[in-house]
Amino acid sequence: MNAGNFKASDNTHTVEVTLNGYNWLTGIRIQDGLLKQLGSQGVAHRVNQALHNAKQAVHAYGNAANHALATTLATLATAINQTHP
């Protein structure tokens, strides 16, 4: 499901990541000076937060798309069954 790009940030909005529909990392933005301020472990934590948030967005979109597909298929099946007893 490569339905587009999903952007999300950490809780403090200092790190932003972009994932595609396959959960592949396609972009990352880290606020200037953040590595110096927090160190590598602090930045890694924020990157992980942003990745988690982006993955949730991809998952939510996938669930909504699956629900829409199931609804459409059910409607089609009903229509077919009504025209062919």
Distance bins in CASP14 RR format, pairs under 12 A and 6 or more apart:
PFRMAT RR
TARGET T0000
AUTHOR 0000-0000-0000
RMODE 2
METHOD distances of the structure
MODEL  1
1 19 0 0 0 0 0 1 0 0 0 0 0
1 20 0 0 0 0 1 0 0 0 0 0 0
1 21 1 0 1 0 0 0 0 0 0 0 0
1 22 1 0 0 1 0 0 0 0 0 0 0
1 23 0 0 0 0 1 0 0 0 0 0 0
1 24 0 0 0 0 0 1 0 0 0 0 0
1 58 0 0 0 0 1 0 0 0 0 0 0
1 59 0 0 0 0 0 1 0 0 0 0 0
1 61 0 0 0 0 1 0 0 0 0 0 0
1 62 1 0 0 1 0 0 0 0 0 0 0
1 63 0 0 0 0 0 1 0 0 0 0 0
1 64 0 0 0 0 0 1 0 0 0 0 0
1 65 1 0 0 1 0 0 0 0 0 0 0
1 66 0 0 0 0 1 0 0 0 0 0 0
1 69 0 0 0 0 0 1 0 0 0 0 0
2 19 0 0 0 0 0 1 0 0 0 0 0
2 20 1 0 1 0 0 0 0 0 0 0 0
2 21 1 0 1 0 0 0 0 0 0 0 0
2 22 1 0 1 0 0 0 0 0 0 0 0
2 23 0 0 0 0 0 1 0 0 0 0 0
2 24 0 0 0 0 1 0 0 0 0 0 0
2 26 0 0 0 0 0 1 0 0 0 0 0
2 58 0 0 0 0 0 1 0 0 0 0 0
2 61 0 0 0 0 0 1 0 0 0 0 0
2 62 0 0 0 0 0 1 0 0 0 0 0
2 65 0 0 0 0 0 1 0 0 0 0 0
3 19 0 0 0 0 0 1 0 0 0 0 0
3 20 0 0 0 0 1 0 0 0 0 0 0
3 21 1 0 1 0 0 0 0 0 0 0 0
3 22 0 0 0 0 1 0 0 0 0 0 0
3 23 0 0 0 0 0 1 0 0 0 0 0
3 57 0 0 0 0 0 1 0 0 0 0 0
3 58 0 0 0 0 1 0 0 0 0 0 0
3 59 0 0 0 0 0 1 0 0 0 0 0
3 60 0 0 0 0 0 1 0 0 0 0 0
3 61 1 0 0 1 0 0 0 0 0 0 0
3 62 1 0 0 1 0 0 0 0 0 0 0
3 64 0 0 0 0 0 1 0 0 0 0 0
3 65 1 0 0 1 0 0 0 0 0 0 0
3 66 0 0 0 0 0 1 0 0 0 0 0
3 68 0 0 0 0 0 1 0 0 0 0 0
3 69 0 0 0 0 0 1 0 0 0 0 0
4 18 0 0 0 0 1 0 0 0 0 0 0
4 19 0 0 0 0 1 0 0 0 0 0 0
4 20 1 0 1 0 0 0 0 0 0 0 0
4 21 1 0 1 0 0 0 0 0 0 0 0
4 22 0 0 0 0 1 0 0 0 0 0 0
4 23 0 0 0 0 0 1 0 0 0 0 0
4 24 0 0 0 0 0 1 0 0 0 0 0
4 26 0 0 0 0 1 0 0 0 0 0 0
4 54 0 0 0 0 0 1 0 0 0 0 0
4 57 0 0 0 0 0 1 0 0 0 0 0
4 58 0 0 0 0 1 0 0 0 0 0 0
4 61 0 0 0 0 1 0 0 0 0 0 0
4 62 0 0 0 0 0 1 0 0 0 0 0
4 65 0 0 0 0 0 1 0 0 0 0 0
5 16 0 0 0 0 0 1 0 0 0 0 0
5 17 0 0 0 0 0 1 0 0 0 0 0
5 18 1 0 1 0 0 0 0 0 0 0 0
5 19 1 0 0 1 0 0 0 0 0 0 0
5 20 1 0 1 0 0 0 0 0 0 0 0
5 21 1 0 0 1 0 0 0 0 0 0 0
5 22 0 0 0 0 0 1 0 0 0 0 0
5 23 0 0 0 0 0 1 0 0 0 0 0
5 24 0 0 0 0 0 1 0 0 0 0 0
5 25 0 0 0 0 0 1 0 0 0 0 0
5 26 1 0 0 1 0 0 0 0 0 0 0
5 27 0 0 0 0 1 0 0 0 0 0 0
5 54 0 0 0 0 1 0 0 0 0 0 0
5 57 0 0 0 0 1 0 0 0 0 0 0
5 58 0 0 0 0 1 0 0 0 0 0 0
5 61 0 0 0 0 0 1 0 0 0 0 0
6 16 0 0 0 0 0 1 0 0 0 0 0
6 17 0 0 0 0 1 0 0 0 0 0 0
6 18 1 0 0 1 0 0 0 0 0 0 0
6 19 1 0 1 0 0 0 0 0 0 0 0
6 20 1 0 0 1 0 0 0 0 0 0 0
6 21 1 0 0 1 0 0 0 0 0 0 0
6 22 0 0 0 0 0 1 0 0 0 0 0
6 23 0 0 0 0 1 0 0 0 0 0 0
6 24 0 0 0 0 0 1 0 0 0 0 0
6 25 0 0 0 0 0 1 0 0 0 0 0
6 26 0 0 0 0 1 0 0 0 0 0 0
6 27 0 0 0 0 0 1 0 0 0 0 0
6 50 0 0 0 0 0 1 0 0 0 0 0
6 51 0 0 0 0 0 1 0 0 0 0 0
6 53 0 0 0 0 1 0 0 0 0 0 0
6 54 1 0 1 0 0 0 0 0 0 0 0
6 55 0 0 0 0 1 0 0 0 0 0 0
6 56 0 0 0 0 1 0 0 0 0 0 0
6 57 1 0 1 0 0 0 0 0 0 0 0
6 58 1 0 1 0 0 0 0 0 0 0 0
6 59 0 0 0 0 1 0 0 0 0 0 0
6 60 0 0 0 0 1 0 0 0 0 0 0
6 61 1 0 0 1 0 0 0 0 0 0 0
6 62 0 0 0 0 0 1 0 0 0 0 0
7 13 0 0 0 0 0 1 0 0 0 0 0
7 15 0 0 0 0 0 1 0 0 0 0 0
7 16 1 0 0 1 0 0 0 0 0 0 0
7 17 1 0 0 1 0 0 0 0 0 0 0
7 18 1 0 1 0 0 0 0 0 0 0 0
7 19 0 0 0 0 1 0 0 0 0 0 0
7 20 0 0 0 0 0 1 0 0 0 0 0
7 25 0 0 0 0 0 1 0 0 0 0 0
7 26 0 0 0 0 1 0 0 0 0 0 0
7 27 0 0 0 0 1 0 0 0 0 0 0
7 28 0 0 0 0 0 1 0 0 0 0 0
7 29 0 0 0 0 1 0 0 0 0 0 0
7 50 0 0 0 0 1 0 0 0 0 0 0
7 51 0 0 0 0 0 1 0 0 0 0 0
7 53 0 0 0 0 1 0 0 0 0 0 0
7 54 1 0 0 1 0 0 0 0 0 0 0
7 57 0 0 0 0 1 0 0 0 0 0 0
7 58 0 0 0 0 0 1 0 0 0 0 0
8 15 0 0 0 0 1 0 0 0 0 0 0
8 16 1 0 0 1 0 0 0 0 0 0 0
8 17 1 0 0 1 0 0 0 0 0 0 0
8 18 0 0 0 0 1 0 0 0 0 0 0
8 19 1 0 0 1 0 0 0 0 0 0 0
8 23 0 0 0 0 0 1 0 0 0 0 0
8 25 0 0 0 0 0 1 0 0 0 0 0
8 27 0 0 0 0 0 1 0 0 0 0 0
8 28 0 0 0 0 0 1 0 0 0 0 0
8 29 0 0 0 0 0 1 0 0 0 0 0
8 46 0 0 0 0 0 1 0 0 0 0 0
8 47 0 0 0 0 0 1 0 0 0 0 0
8 48 0 0 0 0 0 1 0 0 0 0 0
8 49 0 0 0 0 1 0 0 0 0 0 0
8 50 1 0 1 0 0 0 0 0 0 0 0
8 51 1 0 0 1 0 0 0 0 0 0 0
8 52 0 0 0 0 1 0 0 0 0 0 0
8 53 1 1 0 0 0 0 0 0 0 0 0
8 54 1 1 0 0 0 0 0 0 0 0 0
8 55 0 0 0 0 1 0 0 0 0 0 0
8 56 1 0 0 1 0 0 0 0 0 0 0
8 57 1 0 1 0 0 0 0 0 0 0 0
8 58 0 0 0 0 1 0 0 0 0 0 0
8 59 0 0 0 0 0 1 0 0 0 0 0
8 60 0 0 0 0 0 1 0 0 0 0 0
8 61 0 0 0 0 0 1 0 0 0 0 0
9 15 1 0 0 1 0 0 0 0 0 0 0
9 16 1 0 1 0 0 0 0 0 0 0 0
9 17 1 0 0 1 0 0 0 0 0 0 0
9 18 0 0 0 0 0 1 0 0 0 0 0
9 28 0 0 0 0 0 1 0 0 0 0 0
9 29 0 0 0 0 1 0 0 0 0 0 0
9 30 0 0 0 0 0 1 0 0 0 0 0
9 31 0 0 0 0 1 0 0 0 0 0 0
9 46 0 0 0 0 1 0 0 0 0 0 0
9 47 0 0 0 0 0 1 0 0 0 0 0
9 49 0 0 0 0 1 0 0 0 0 0 0
9 50 1 0 1 0 0 0 0 0 0 0 0
9 51 0 0 0 0 0 1 0 0 0 0 0
9 52 0 0 0 0 0 1 0 0 0 0 0
9 53 1 0 0 1 0 0 0 0 0 0 0
9 54 0 0 0 0 1 0 0 0 0 0 0
9 57 0 0 0 0 0 1 0 0 0 0 0
10 16 0 0 0 0 1 0 0 0 0 0 0
10 17 0 0 0 0 1 0 0 0 0 0 0
10 28 0 0 0 0 0 1 0 0 0 0 0
10 29 0 0 0 0 0 1 0 0 0 0 0
10 30 0 0 0 0 1 0 0 0 0 0 0
10 31 0 0 0 0 1 0 0 0 0 0 0
10 34 0 0 0 0 1 0 0 0 0 0 0
10 38 0 0 0 0 0 1 0 0 0 0 0
10 42 0 0 0 0 0 1 0 0 0 0 0
10 43 0 0 0 0 1 0 0 0 0 0 0
10 44 0 0 0 0 0 1 0 0 0 0 0
10 45 0 0 0 0 1 0 0 0 0 0 0
10 46 1 0 1 0 0 0 0 0 0 0 0
10 47 1 0 0 1 0 0 0 0 0 0 0
10 48 0 0 0 0 1 0 0 0 0 0 0
10 49 1 1 0 0 0 0 0 0 0 0 0
10 50 1 0 1 0 0 0 0 0 0 0 0
10 51 0 0 0 0 1 0 0 0 0 0 0
10 52 0 0 0 0 1 0 0 0 0 0 0
10 53 1 0 0 1 0 0 0 0 0 0 0
10 54 0 0 0 0 0 1 0 0 0 0 0
11 45 0 0 0 0 0 1 0 0 0 0 0
11 46 0 0 0 0 1 0 0 0 0 0 0
11 48 0 0 0 0 0 1 0 0 0 0 0
11 49 1 0 1 0 0 0 0 0 0 0 0
11 50 0 0 0 0 1 0 0 0 0 0 0
11 52 0 0 0 0 0 1 0 0 0 0 0
11 53 0 0 0 0 1 0 0 0 0 0 0
12 30 0 0 0 0 0 1 0 0 0 0 0
12 31 0 0 0 0 1 0 0 0 0 0 0
12 34 0 0 0 0 1 0 0 0 0 0 0
12 37 0 0 0 0 0 1 0 0 0 0 0
12 38 0 0 0 0 0 1 0 0 0 0 0
12 42 0 0 0 0 0 1 0 0 0 0 0
12 43 0 0 0 0 0 1 0 0 0 0 0
12 45 0 0 0 0 0 1 0 0 0 0 0
12 46 1 0 0 1 0 0 0 0 0 0 0
12 49 0 0 0 0 1 0 0 0 0 0 0
12 50 0 0 0 0 1 0 0 0 0 0 0
12 53 0 0 0 0 0 1 0 0 0 0 0
13 29 0 0 0 0 0 1 0 0 0 0 0
13 30 0 0 0 0 0 1 0 0 0 0 0
13 31 0 0 0 0 1 0 0 0 0 0 0
13 34 0 0 0 0 0 1 0 0 0 0 0
13 46 0 0 0 0 1 0 0 0 0 0 0
13 49 0 0 0 0 0 1 0 0 0 0 0
13 50 0 0 0 0 1 0 0 0 0 0 0
13 53 0 0 0 0 0 1 0 0 0 0 0
14 28 0 0 0 0 0 1 0 0 0 0 0
14 29 0 0 0 0 1 0 0 0 0 0 0
14 30 1 0 0 1 0 0 0 0 0 0 0
14 31 1 0 1 0 0 0 0 0 0 0 0
14 32 0 0 0 0 1 0 0 0 0 0 0
14 33 0 0 0 0 1 0 0 0 0 0 0
14 34 1 0 1 0 0 0 0 0 0 0 0
14 35 0 0 0 0 0 1 0 0 0 0 0
14 37 0 0 0 0 1 0 0 0 0 0 0
14 38 0 0 0 0 1 0 0 0 0 0 0
14 42 0 0 0 0 0 1 0 0 0 0 0
14 43 0 0 0 0 1 0 0 0 0 0 0
14 45 0 0 0 0 0 1 0 0 0 0 0
14 46 1 0 0 1 0 0 0 0 0 0 0
14 47 0 0 0 0 1 0 0 0 0 0 0
14 49 0 0 0 0 1 0 0 0 0 0 0
14 50 0 0 0 0 1 0 0 0 0 0 0
15 27 0 0 0 0 0 1 0 0 0 0 0
15 28 1 0 0 1 0 0 0 0 0 0 0
15 29 1 0 0 1 0 0 0 0 0 0 0
15 30 1 0 1 0 0 0 0 0 0 0 0
15 31 1 0 0 1 0 0 0 0 0 0 0
15 32 0 0 0 0 0 1 0 0 0 0 0
15 33 0 0 0 0 0 1 0 0 0 0 0
15 34 1 0 0 1 0 0 0 0 0 0 0
15 35 0 0 0 0 0 1 0 0 0 0 0
15 38 0 0 0 0 0 1 0 0 0 0 0
15 42 0 0 0 0 1 0 0 0 0 0 0
15 43 1 0 0 1 0 0 0 0 0 0 0
15 44 0 0 0 0 1 0 0 0 0 0 0
15 45 0 0 0 0 1 0 0 0 0 0 0
15 46 1 0 1 0 0 0 0 0 0 0 0
15 47 1 0 1 0 0 0 0 0 0 0 0
15 48 0 0 0 0 1 0 0 0 0 0 0
15 49 1 0 0 1 0 0 0 0 0 0 0
15 50 1 0 1 0 0 0 0 0 0 0 0
15 51 0 0 0 0 1 0 0 0 0 0 0
15 52 0 0 0 0 0 1 0 0 0 0 0
15 53 0 0 0 0 1 0 0 0 0 0 0
15 54 0 0 0 0 0 1 0 0 0 0 0
16 25 0 0 0 0 0 1 0 0 0 0 0
16 26 0 0 0 0 0 1 0 0 0 0 0
16 27 0 0 0 0 1 0 0 0 0 0 0
16 28 1 0 0 1 0 0 0 0 0 0 0
16 29 1 0 1 0 0 0 0 0 0 0 0
16 30 0 0 0 0 1 0 0 0 0 0 0
16 31 0 0 0 0 1 0 0 0 0 0 0
16 34 0 0 0 0 0 1 0 0 0 0 0
16 46 0 0 0 0 1 0 0 0 0 0 0
16 47 0 0 0 0 1 0 0 0 0 0 0
16 49 0 0 0 0 0 1 0 0 0 0 0
16 50 1 0 0 1 0 0 0 0 0 0 0
16 51 0 0 0 0 0 1 0 0 0 0 0
16 53 0 0 0 0 1 0 0 0 0 0 0
16 54 0 0 0 0 1 0 0 0 0 0 0
17 23 0 0 0 0 0 1 0 0 0 0 0
17 24 0 0 0 0 0 1 0 0 0 0 0
17 25 1 0 0 1 0 0 0 0 0 0 0
17 26 0 0 0 0 1 0 0 0 0 0 0
17 27 1 0 0 1 0 0 0 0 0 0 0
17 28 1 0 1 0 0 0 0 0 0 0 0
17 29 1 0 0 1 0 0 0 0 0 0 0
17 30 0 0 0 0 1 0 0 0 0 0 0
17 46 0 0 0 0 1 0 0 0 0 0 0
17 47 1 0 0 1 0 0 0 0 0 0 0
17 48 0 0 0 0 1 0 0 0 0 0 0
17 49 0 0 0 0 1 0 0 0 0 0 0
17 50 1 0 1 0 0 0 0 0 0 0 0
17 51 1 0 1 0 0 0 0 0 0 0 0
17 52 0 0 0 0 1 0 0 0 0 0 0
17 53 0 0 0 0 1 0 0 0 0 0 0
17 54 1 0 1 0 0 0 0 0 0 0 0
17 55 0 0 0 0 1 0 0 0 0 0 0
17 56 0 0 0 0 0 1 0 0 0 0 0
17 57 0 0 0 0 0 1 0 0 0 0 0
17 58 0 0 0 0 0 1 0 0 0 0 0
18 24 0 0 0 0 1 0 0 0 0 0 0
18 25 1 0 0 1 0 0 0 0 0 0 0
18 26 1 0 1 0 0 0 0 0 0 0 0
18 27 1 0 1 0 0 0 0 0 0 0 0
18 28 1 0 0 1 0 0 0 0 0 0 0
18 29 0 0 0 0 1 0 0 0 0 0 0
18 50 0 0 0 0 1 0 0 0 0 0 0
18 51 0 0 0 0 0 1 0 0 0 0 0
18 53 0 0 0 0 0 1 0 0 0 0 0
18 54 1 0 0 1 0 0 0 0 0 0 0
18 55 0 0 0 0 0 1 0 0 0 0 0
18 57 0 0 0 0 0 1 0 0 0 0 0
18 58 0 0 0 0 0 1 0 0 0 0 0
19 25 1 0 0 1 0 0 0 0 0 0 0
19 26 1 0 0 1 0 0 0 0 0 0 0
19 27 0 0 0 0 1 0 0 0 0 0 0
19 28 0 0 0 0 0 1 0 0 0 0 0
19 50 0 0 0 0 1 0 0 0 0 0 0
19 51 1 0 0 1 0 0 0 0 0 0 0
19 52 0 0 0 0 0 1 0 0 0 0 0
19 53 0 0 0 0 1 0 0 0 0 0 0
19 54 1 0 1 0 0 0 0 0 0 0 0
19 55 1 0 0 1 0 0 0 0 0 0 0
19 56 0 0 0 0 0 1 0 0 0 0 0
19 57 1 0 0 1 0 0 0 0 0 0 0
19 58 1 0 1 0 0 0 0 0 0 0 0
19 59 0 0 0 0 0 1 0 0 0 0 0
19 61 0 0 0 0 0 1 0 0 0 0 0
20 26 1 0 1 0 0 0 0 0 0 0 0
20 27 0 0 0 0 1 0 0 0 0 0 0
20 54 0 0 0 0 1 0 0 0 0 0 0
20 55 0 0 0 0 0 1 0 0 0 0 0
20 57 0 0 0 0 0 1 0 0 0 0 0
20 58 0 0 0 0 1 0 0 0 0 0 0
20 61 0 0 0 0 0 1 0 0 0 0 0
21 54 0 0 0 0 1 0 0 0 0 0 0
21 55 0 0 0 0 0 1 0 0 0 0 0
21 57 0 0 0 0 1 0 0 0 0 0 0
21 58 1 0 1 0 0 0 0 0 0 0 0
21 59 0 0 0 0 0 1 0 0 0 0 0
21 60 0 0 0 0 0 1 0 0 0 0 0
21 61 1 0 0 1 0 0 0 0 0 0 0
21 62 0 0 0 0 1 0 0 0 0 0 0
21 65 0 0 0 0 0 1 0 0 0 0 0
22 55 0 0 0 0 0 1 0 0 0 0 0
22 58 0 0 0 0 1 0 0 0 0 0 0
22 62 0 0 0 0 0 1 0 0 0 0 0
23 51 0 0 0 0 1 0 0 0 0 0 0
23 52 0 0 0 0 0 1 0 0 0 0 0
23 54 0 0 0 0 1 0 0 0 0 0 0
23 55 1 0 0 1 0 0 0 0 0 0 0
23 56 0 0 0 0 0 1 0 0 0 0 0
23 57 0 0 0 0 0 1 0 0 0 0 0
23 58 1 0 1 0 0 0 0 0 0 0 0
23 59 0 0 0 0 1 0 0 0 0 0 0
23 61 0 0 0 0 0 1 0 0 0 0 0
23 62 0 0 0 0 0 1 0 0 0 0 0
24 51 0 0 0 0 0 1 0 0 0 0 0
24 54 0 0 0 0 0 1 0 0 0 0 0
24 55 0 0 0 0 0 1 0 0 0 0 0
24 58 0 0 0 0 0 1 0 0 0 0 0
25 47 0 0 0 0 1 0 0 0 0 0 0
25 48 0 0 0 0 0 1 0 0 0 0 0
25 50 0 0 0 0 0 1 0 0 0 0 0
25 51 1 0 0 1 0 0 0 0 0 0 0
25 54 0 0 0 0 1 0 0 0 0 0 0
25 55 0 0 0 0 0 1 0 0 0 0 0
25 58 0 0 0 0 0 1 0 0 0 0 0
26 51 0 0 0 0 0 1 0 0 0 0 0
26 54 0 0 0 0 0 1 0 0 0 0 0
26 58 0 0 0 0 0 1 0 0 0 0 0
27 47 0 0 0 0 0 1 0 0 0 0 0
27 50 0 0 0 0 0 1 0 0 0 0 0
27 51 0 0 0 0 0 1 0 0 0 0 0
27 54 0 0 0 0 1 0 0 0 0 0 0
28 34 0 0 0 0 0 1 0 0 0 0 0
28 43 0 0 0 0 0 1 0 0 0 0 0
28 44 0 0 0 0 0 1 0 0 0 0 0
28 46 0 0 0 0 0 1 0 0 0 0 0
28 47 1 0 0 1 0 0 0 0 0 0 0
28 48 0 0 0 0 0 1 0 0 0 0 0
28 50 1 0 0 1 0 0 0 0 0 0 0
28 51 0 0 0 0 1 0 0 0 0 0 0
28 54 0 0 0 0 0 1 0 0 0 0 0
29 43 0 0 0 0 0 1 0 0 0 0 0
29 46 0 0 0 0 0 1 0 0 0 0 0
29 47 0 0 0 0 0 1 0 0 0 0 0
29 50 0 0 0 0 1 0 0 0 0 0 0
30 36 0 0 0 0 0 1 0 0 0 0 0
30 37 0 0 0 0 0 1 0 0 0 0 0
30 38 0 0 0 0 1 0 0 0 0 0 0
30 39 0 0 0 0 0 1 0 0 0 0 0
30 40 0 0 0 0 0 1 0 0 0 0 0
30 42 0 0 0 0 0 1 0 0 0 0 0
30 43 1 0 0 1 0 0 0 0 0 0 0
30 44 0 0 0 0 0 1 0 0 0 0 0
30 46 1 0 0 1 0 0 0 0 0 0 0
30 47 1 0 0 1 0 0 0 0 0 0 0
30 50 0 0 0 0 1 0 0 0 0 0 0
31 37 0 0 0 0 1 0 0 0 0 0 0
31 38 0 0 0 0 1 0 0 0 0 0 0
31 43 0 0 0 0 1 0 0 0 0 0 0
31 46 0 0 0 0 1 0 0 0 0 0 0
31 47 0 0 0 0 0 1 0 0 0 0 0
31 50 0 0 0 0 0 1 0 0 0 0 0
32 43 0 0 0 0 0 1 0 0 0 0 0
33 39 0 0 0 0 1 0 0 0 0 0 0
33 43 0 0 0 0 1 0 0 0 0 0 0
34 40 0 0 0 0 0 1 0 0 0 0 0
34 42 0 0 0 0 1 0 0 0 0 0 0
34 43 1 0 1 0 0 0 0 0 0 0 0
34 44 0 0 0 0 0 1 0 0 0 0 0
34 45 0 0 0 0 0 1 0 0 0 0 0
34 46 1 0 0 1 0 0 0 0 0 0 0
34 47 0 0 0 0 0 1 0 0 0 0 0
34 50 0 0 0 0 0 1 0 0 0 0 0
35 41 0 0 0 0 0 1 0 0 0 0 0
35 42 0 0 0 0 1 0 0 0 0 0 0
35 43 1 0 1 0 0 0 0 0 0 0 0
35 44 0 0 0 0 1 0 0 0 0 0 0
35 46 0 0 0 0 0 1 0 0 0 0 0
35 47 0 0 0 0 0 1 0 0 0 0 0
36 42 0 0 0 0 0 1 0 0 0 0 0
36 43 0 0 0 0 1 0 0 0 0 0 0
37 43 0 0 0 0 1 0 0 0 0 0 0
37 46 0 0 0 0 0 1 0 0 0 0 0
38 44 0 0 0 0 1 0 0 0 0 0 0
38 45 0 0 0 0 1 0 0 0 0 0 0
38 46 1 0 0 1 0 0 0 0 0 0 0
38 47 0 0 0 0 0 1 0 0 0 0 0
39 45 0 0 0 0 1 0 0 0 0 0 0
39 46 0 0 0 0 0 1 0 0 0 0 0
39 47 0 0 0 0 0 1 0 0 0 0 0
40 46 0 0 0 0 0 1 0 0 0 0 0
40 47 0 0 0 0 0 1 0 0 0 0 0
41 47 0 0 0 0 0 1 0 0 0 0 0
41 48 0 0 0 0 0 1 0 0 0 0 0
42 48 0 0 0 0 1 0 0 0 0 0 0
42 49 0 0 0 0 0 1 0 0 0 0 0
43 49 0 0 0 0 0 1 0 0 0 0 0
43 50 0 0 0 0 0 1 0 0 0 0 0
44 50 0 0 0 0 0 1 0 0 0 0 0
44 51 0 0 0 0 0 1 0 0 0 0 0
45 51 0 0 0 0 0 1 0 0 0 0 0
45 52 0 0 0 0 0 1 0 0 0 0 0
46 52 0 0 0 0 0 1 0 0 0 0 0
46 53 0 0 0 0 0 1 0 0 0 0 0
47 53 0 0 0 0 0 1 0 0 0 0 0
47 54 0 0 0 0 0 1 0 0 0 0 0
48 54 0 0 0 0 0 1 0 0 0 0 0
48 55 0 0 0 0 0 1 0 0 0 0 0
49 55 0 0 0 0 0 1 0 0 0 0 0
49 56 0 0 0 0 0 1 0 0 0 0 0
50 56 0 0 0 0 0 1 0 0 0 0 0
50 57 0 0 0 0 0 1 0 0 0 0 0
51 57 0 0 0 0 0 1 0 0 0 0 0
51 58 0 0 0 0 0 1 0 0 0 0 0
52 58 0 0 0 0 0 1 0 0 0 0 0
52 59 0 0 0 0 0 1 0 0 0 0 0
53 59 0 0 0 0 0 1 0 0 0 0 0
53 60 0 0 0 0 0 1 0 0 0 0 0
54 60 0 0 0 0 0 1 0 0 0 0 0
54 61 0 0 0 0 0 1 0 0 0 0 0
55 61 0 0 0 0 0 1 0 0 0 0 0
55 62 0 0 0 0 0 1 0 0 0 0 0
56 62 0 0 0 0 0 1 0 0 0 0 0
56 63 0 0 0 0 0 1 0 0 0 0 0
57 63 0 0 0 0 0 1 0 0 0 0 0
57 64 0 0 0 0 0 1 0 0 0 0 0
58 64 0 0 0 0 0 1 0 0 0 0 0
58 65 0 0 0 0 0 1 0 0 0 0 0
59 65 0 0 0 0 0 1 0 0 0 0 0
59 66 0 0 0 0 0 1 0 0 0 0 0
60 66 0 0 0 0 0 1 0 0 0 0 0
60 67 0 0 0 0 0 1 0 0 0 0 0
61 67 0 0 0 0 0 1 0 0 0 0 0
61 68 0 0 0 0 0 1 0 0 0 0 0
62 68 0 0 0 0 1 0 0 0 0 0 0
62 69 0 0 0 0 1 0 0 0 0 0 0
62 70 0 0 0 0 0 1 0 0 0 0 0
63 69 0 0 0 0 0 1 0 0 0 0 0
63 70 0 0 0 0 0 1 0 0 0 0 0
64 70 0 0 0 0 0 1 0 0 0 0 0
64 71 0 0 0 0 0 1 0 0 0 0 0
65 71 0 0 0 0 0 1 0 0 0 0 0
65 72 0 0 0 0 0 1 0 0 0 0 0
66 72 0 0 0 0 0 1 0 0 0 0 0
66 73 0 0 0 0 0 1 0 0 0 0 0
67 73 0 0 0 0 0 1 0 0 0 0 0
67 74 0 0 0 0 0 1 0 0 0 0 0
68 74 0 0 0 0 0 1 0 0 0 0 0
68 75 0 0 0 0 0 1 0 0 0 0 0
69 75 0 0 0 0 0 1 0 0 0 0 0
69 76 0 0 0 0 0 1 0 0 0 0 0
70 76 0 0 0 0 0 1 0 0 0 0 0
70 77 0 0 0 0 0 1 0 0 0 0 0
71 77 0 0 0 0 0 1 0 0 0 0 0
71 78 0 0 0 0 0 1 0 0 0 0 0
72 78 0 0 0 0 0 1 0 0 0 0 0
72 79 0 0 0 0 0 1 0 0 0 0 0
73 79 0 0 0 0 0 1 0 0 0 0 0
73 80 0 0 0 0 0 1 0 0 0 0 0
74 80 0 0 0 0 0 1 0 0 0 0 0
74 81 0 0 0 0 0 1 0 0 0 0 0
75 81 0 0 0 0 0 1 0 0 0 0 0
75 82 0 0 0 0 0 1 0 0 0 0 0
76 82 0 0 0 0 0 1 0 0 0 0 0
76 83 0 0 0 0 0 1 0 0 0 0 0
77 83 0 0 0 0 0 1 0 0 0 0 0
77 84 0 0 0 0 0 1 0 0 0 0 0
78 84 0 0 0 0 0 1 0 0 0 0 0
END
